[in-house]
């Protein structure tokens, strides 16, 4: 018998608030008023407070000295730190990826590239491109078969998700990222691990510079 665990009210509130924050619907600098959100979600303040504590632990909200919580603003330092950690973690991904990659994996990556080729120049399909970019990373992560490392990367990406979507809407950044993906697949096929790691590092550093501009605007 399979027992399916229903999510508690606290977990449901946590999931809702996290999604709203990550997607920018609750904007940076906004104050989360307990009374307002408890009424909006039709829950008592206890599960709401518990959910906020979970979000505070993840750094998605911060407690105010005078009480209550706010959604902190992303800073240049935040972006630099997240990208620096991601470069280190993705180097680990590539180290294992080159030991485990199969022809089937390469075909999956090439199919992803071909899908993007068809829509990369269509500004109206930038969100679809973003979806395929995320899928590309997921394929790489799955090949490495390092779930704990992948979980760390995914948690890091939460902080910059709304800005990463903006990068997909920028034509130059979108095209450059796509060319990086093409080169990474080529290097994987040729077995050139260190070159692939360097291209990925360049890709992330260029993304960092773009994201910093968005944060500072």
HUWOTA-V859477 format. One record per backbone hydrogen bond with DSSP energy under -0.5 kcal/mol. NH is the residue of the N-H (numbers start at 0). CO is the residue of the C=O. If there is no record, write none. Layout:
NH&CO, NH&CO
//
This chain:
2&0, 3&1, 4&2, 5&3, 11&7, 12&8, 13&9, 14&10, 15&11, 16&12, 17&13, 18&14, 19&15, 20&16, 21&17, 22&18, 23&20, 24&19, 25&19, 26&24, 28&70, 29&26, 31&68, 32&30, 33&31, 36&32, 37&33, 38&34, 39&35, 40&36, 41&37, 42&37, 47&43, 48&44, 49&45, 50&46, 51&47, 52&48, 53&49, 54&50, 55&51, 56&52, 57&53, 58&55, 59&54, 60&54, 61&69, 63&67, 66&63, 68&31, 69&61, 70&29, 71&69, 78&74, 79&75, 80&76, 81&77, 82&78, 83&79, 84&80, 85&81, 86&82, 87&83, 88&84, 89&85, 90&86, 91&87, 92&88, 93&89, 94&90, 95&91, 96&92, 97&93, 98&95, 99&95, 99&96, 100&96, 105&101, 106&102, 107&103, 108&104, 109&105, 110&106, 111&107, 112&108, 113&109, 114&110, 115&111, 116&112, 117&113, 118&114, 118&115, 119&115, 121&118, 122&120, 124&121, 125&122, 128&124, 129&125, 130&126, 131&127, 132&128, 133&129, 134&130, 135&131, 136&132, 137&133, 138&134, 139&135, 140&136, 141&137, 142&138, 143&139, 144&140, 145&140, 149&145, 150&146, 151&147, 152&148, 153&149, 154&150, 155&151, 156&152, 157&153, 158&154, 158&155, 159&156, 160&156, 160&157, 163&159, 164&160, 165&161, 166&162, 167&163, 168&164, 168&165, 169&165, 169&166, 170&168, 173&169, 174&170, 175&171, 176&172, 177&173, 178&174, 179&175, 180&176, 181&177, 182&178, 183&179, 184&180, 185&181, 186&182, 187&183, 188&184, 189&185, 190&186, 190&187, 191&186, 192&190, 195&191, 196&192, 197&193, 198&194, 199&195, 200&196, 201&197, 202&198, 203&199, 204&200, 205&201, 206&202, 207&203, 208&204, 209&205, 210&206, 211&207, 212&208, 213&209, 214&210, 215&211, 216&212
//
